[in-house]
Amino acid sequence: MKHRFLGFALLALATAGFSGCSKQKSGVVVDNEKEIHIRVWESKNGIDEFIKQAGKAYTALHPNVIVDFINVELHNTVAALAADAPNGVAPDIIAAPHDNLGSLVSQKLILPTENPKDISKQVLGACSKALTYNGTMYGYPASAETYALFYNKHLISEREVPKSWEELVTWVKKFNASHPGQYGFVMDVTNGYYSILFTTANGNRLYGESGTEANNPNMNTPAAVKGLKFFQSLRSSLGLENVELSTSSCDGMFSSGNAAMHITGLWNVNTFEKAGIDFGVACIPALPGESKPAASFSGTRGMFVTAASRHPKEAADFAAFMLTPEMQQLRFSLTGAMPAINTKVSSPYMPGFLEQLDHAFPMPSIPAMGKFWGETGAALNEIWHGADVQSTLDALNNKIRG
């Protein structure tokens, strides 16, 4: 991959050297004008290096356009943009998870996608759908994500990996009985990002099939109640009564070899590999009464051109450039993130995630999602510890209406 990218960059430099003083890019003509700086807000941990390398490759093609990486972590992006935009100091491009889209659009902080039909054809269907709000596409998918079932091959063989939650419970009971101090299965149970899967039987979806029905959260439907009653039963059936099940503790148990199965995402692959765990990735088991893998949330990390950008055309062109196969493969090599386009990457784990992605649905991006994130953890915690499921979900459903 590194050799391929080097060749790509050298070719770009050669092209730049012989093309004279005028450049044609995606309908935008750039002559020997003054230097343009495209300011990009992004996170660290590998993504910073990707933006820097992608920026250099883009500048090789467009010498007067310089890409500046500015570190703003994902959880601060929307609030920081809302504060900075009125003062004229906002960036040209921000990164944000797609469930922030409703807030970004309602505050008029970002611009629609340039040539959305072409971009939609390039990217995975889930990504295109995730970045469409009220019929309009915004931004450019940088990567896709969902979670799946990780399994430790030293503790459970591939043929034993359960296809249903009932099979998982049966296997875990036997494992726990013969492996004191270890756990057959762990997950962050009070995190709505993961535990939403227990509400999805019979096609039940948060805020409706389109994810836009703010007044119909669907968190107290018969399917949701049945699923979360089963979820509640797992505390005792899986021997998790006195186990700390935060994201960090579950990750720690799996990376230390003390958990046979764990539900998490592609972002943990490098962590578990560095820990020396020999693991595989499979679809999430089917819920009781279902035959297909349980539906997970899918997420899309978008690169959005801001409404305050001084160079929106150039910013949009750079964002589209990051969707080329070379850039998507480079991003994967540096971050491990699932590409937003259909391109091959070298990973034994990608087939499992792609299969799960077929059964995933985009996190709703309406502003009401802020209420979902704020309220759901407490409700899941109560249910996990024995609260009445129906009344708890009735209360939750009312709290998270748009």
Secondary structure as UniProt FT lines:
FT   HELIX           2..18
FT   TURN            20..21
FT   STRAND          23..25
FT   TURN            26..27
FT   STRAND          28..30
FT   STRAND          36..42
FT   TURN            45..46
FT   HELIX           47..61
FT   TURN            63..64
FT   STRAND          65..71
FT   HELIX           74..76
FT   HELIX           77..84
FT   HELIX           85..87
FT   STRAND          93..97
FT   HELIX           98..100
FT   HELIX           101..106
FT   TURN            107..108
FT   HELIX           116..122
FT   HELIX           125..130
FT   STRAND          132..133
FT   TURN            134..135
FT   STRAND          136..138
FT   STRAND          140..145
FT   STRAND          147..152
FT   TURN            153..155
FT   HELIX           158..160
FT   HELIX           165..178
FT   TURN            180..181
FT   TURN            189..190
FT   HELIX           192..195
FT   HELIX           196..199
FT   HELIX           201..203
FT   TURN            206..207
FT   TURN            209..210
FT   TURN            214..215
FT   HELIX           222..237
FT   TURN            238..239
FT   TURN            241..242
FT   HELIX           247..255
FT   TURN            256..257
FT   STRAND          261..265
FT   HELIX           266..268
FT   HELIX           269..274
FT   TURN            275..276
FT   STRAND          279..282
FT   TURN            288..289
FT   STRAND          297..306
FT   TURN            307..308
FT   HELIX           312..321
FT   TURN            322..323
FT   HELIX           325..335
FT   HELIX           350..357
FT   TURN            358..359
FT   STRAND          361..362
FT   TURN            367..368
FT   HELIX           369..384
FT   TURN            385..386
FT   HELIX           389..399
//
